[in-house]
Amino acid sequence: MYRRIRDLREDRDLKQKEVAAAISCSQQVYSNYELGQRDIPTDILIRLSKFYGVSVDYILNLTDNPAINR
């Protein structure tokens, strides 16, 4: 999961600070999420999902299909 959020960010040429601002946390906290040094709370997973337009399952590595099923 941690690698996946890093890959999503890098694929879009974003800086950690930009993603952190979009999901309302500090750059340091976001960095800790990417490094796996801090568990990602459910509300942050949902924010990341909406920000990137991918499913939470995709972020959690439960599927390789990024599509959101509604």
MARDRENKOL-15975 format. One record per residue: y, x, z of N, C-alpha, C, O in turn; residue in one letter. Coordinates in steps of 0.02 Angstrom, whole numbers, padded with zeros to 5 digits, always signed. Each point is the difference from the previous one (the first is absolute). Layout:
! residues N
YXZYXZYXZYXZA/...
! end
This chain:
! residues 70
-00059+00041+00000+00059-00041+00000+00063+00044+00000+00048-00016-00034M/-00049+00069+00071+00060+00042+00006+00014+00034-00067+00058+00005-00021Y/-00109+00018-00011+00008+00032-00066+00025-00052-00051+00040+00016-00044R/-00065-00077+00050+00020-00051-00048+00074-00015+00005+00033-00008-00052R/-00004+00003+00113+00071-00015+00004+00042+00059-00025+00055-00009-00026I/-00081+00069+00035+00035+00058-00027-00002-00001-00076+00051+00012-00033R/-00109-00027+00006-00007-00004-00073+00045-00054-00030+00032+00011-00052D/-00029-00069+00084+00043-00054-00024+00073+00023-00002+00036-00013-00049L/-00015+00047+00101+00069+00025+00004+00013+00052-00054+00050-00003-00035R/-00095+00051+00029+00010+00054-00047-00003-00025-00073+00037+00025-00043E/-00080-00073+00030-00005-00028-00068+00065-00032-00022+00014-00005-00060D/+00025-00017+00108+00064-00032-00015+00060+00046+00009+00057-00021-00004R/-00072+00085+00016+00051+00052+00009+00050-00019+00055+00060+00008-00008D/-00087-00033+00063+00042-00018+00057-00005+00053+00055-00051+00034+00006L/+00103-00029+00033-00001+00044+00058-00021-00041+00061+00008-00061+00002K/-00036+00095+00048-00021-00035+00061+00059-00039+00030-00010-00056+00025Q/+00068+00084-00027+00059-00032+00029+00014-00067-00034+00021-00048+00032K/-00031+00045-00098+00012-00062-00037-00050-00055+00019+00019-00058+00010E/-00082+00077-00004-00051-00049+00019+00011-00021+00072-00004-00060+00016V/+00019+00107+00027+00013-00016+00071+00057-00051+00006-00005-00047+00039A/+00058+00057-00076+00057-00047+00002-00021-00069-00024+00021-00051+00027A/-00063+00049-00079-00022-00063-00028-00044-00040+00047-00001-00061-00001A/-00036+00096+00044-00045-00035+00047+00026+00001+00071-00036-00019+00047I/+00098+00042-00038+00034-00002+00065-00032+00043+00054-00015-00023+00055S/+00004+00086-00072-00022+00049+00050+00034+00066-00015+00033+00007-00052C/-00041+00041+00096+00031+00066-00012-00043+00041-00048-00059-00015-00010S/+00089+00065-00019-00037+00045-00045-00056+00035+00038-00054+00010-00027Q/+00067+00009+00089-00051+00035+00040-00060-00045+00014-00057+00022-00005Q/+00070-00084+00022-00055-00047+00012-00040-00010-00064-00062+00000+00002V/+00097-00009-00058-00036-00008-00063-00041+00062-00017-00056-00005-00023Y/+00084+00063+00035-00036+00062-00012-00065+00002+00041-00052+00021-00024S/+00057-00043+00086-00060-00003+00043-00052-00048-00027-00060+00012+00007N/+00082-00067-00038-00048-00046-00032-00037+00036-00057-00061-00004-00004Y/+00099+00039-00038-00031+00034-00057-00048+00055+00022-00050+00012-00033E/+00066+00021+00087-00042+00055+00025-00059-00025+00042-00043+00040+00019L/+00042-00105-00004-00054-00027+00041+00008+00016+00073-00048-00005+00038G/+00108+00024-00018+00013+00018+00070+00020-00061+00041+00007+00004+00061Q/+00003-00060-00095+00020-00061+00033-00033-00059-00037+00002-00003-00061R/-00031-00043+00099-00030-00059-00031+00056-00043-00029+00054-00005+00027D/-00069-00026-00083+00048-00043-00034-00008-00071+00026-00053-00030-00010I/+00105+00003+00043-00005-00069+00025-00007-00050-00057+00020+00013-00057P/-00048-00071+00073-00012-00052-00050+00064-00020-00036+00000-00008-00061T/+00055+00000+00098+00063-00021-00032+00025+00052-00049+00031-00017-00051D/-00043+00081+00064+00021+00053-00046-00046+00000-00061+00024+00011-00056I/-00088-00023+00066-00046-00006-00058+00023-00055-00047-00001+00008-00061L/+00021-00064+00090+00024-00056-00041+00064+00019-00037+00008-00016-00058I/+00037+00049+00093+00063+00022-00033-00014+00049-00057+00030-00006-00054R/-00076+00053+00065-00019+00047-00052-00031-00036-00060+00015+00016-00057L/-00057-00064+00072-00032-00039-00053+00052-00035-00043-00003+00002-00061S/+00050-00034+00093+00053-00035-00037+00045+00049-00037+00019-00012-00057K/-00002+00067+00089+00043+00050-00031-00030+00029-00064+00033+00006-00051F/-00098+00010+00054-00033+00030-00058-00030-00051-00047-00020+00017-00056Y/+00016-00080+00077-00030-00051-00042-00075+00007-00008-00027-00014-00053G/-00005+00036+00106-00073+00008+00000-00029-00037+00060+00037-00019+00045V/-00101+00008-00046-00032-00035+00056-00008+00046+00060-00003+00061-00006S/-00001-00091+00064-00013+00038+00062-00069+00031-00006-00011+00057+00022V/-00037-00093-00052-00067+00028-00010+00002+00065-00040-00037+00047+00014D/+00082-00044-00063+00007+00061-00040+00026+00057+00044-00026+00056-00004Y/+00076-00070+00044+00027+00052+00045-00054+00024+00049-00003+00059+00016I/-00039-00105+00007-00052+00017+00048-00062+00030-00032-00050+00014+00034L/+00051-00003-00100-00057+00028-00037-00061-00045+00002-00057+00024-00004N/+00067-00089+00009-00055-00047-00002-00016-00020-00072-00052-00029-00014L/+00099+00044-00031-00010-00013-00071+00040+00051-00039+00049+00028+00025T/-00069-00017-00087+00038+00043-00044+00044-00041-00047+00035+00028-00042D/-00037-00094+00050+00041-00045-00039+00064-00014+00038-00002-00032+00053N/+00060+00055-00078+00062-00011+00037+00027-00071-00003+00048-00016+00036P/-00078-00026-00077+00027-00068-00010-00003-00041+00065-00046+00006+00040A/+00098-00046-00032+00003-00045+00057-00032-00066-00021+00021-00032-00048I/-00072+00012+00086-00033-00064-00015+00034-00055+00041+00005+00004+00061N/+00018-00054-00097+00033-00056+00035-00032-00064-00018+00021-00052+00025R/
! end
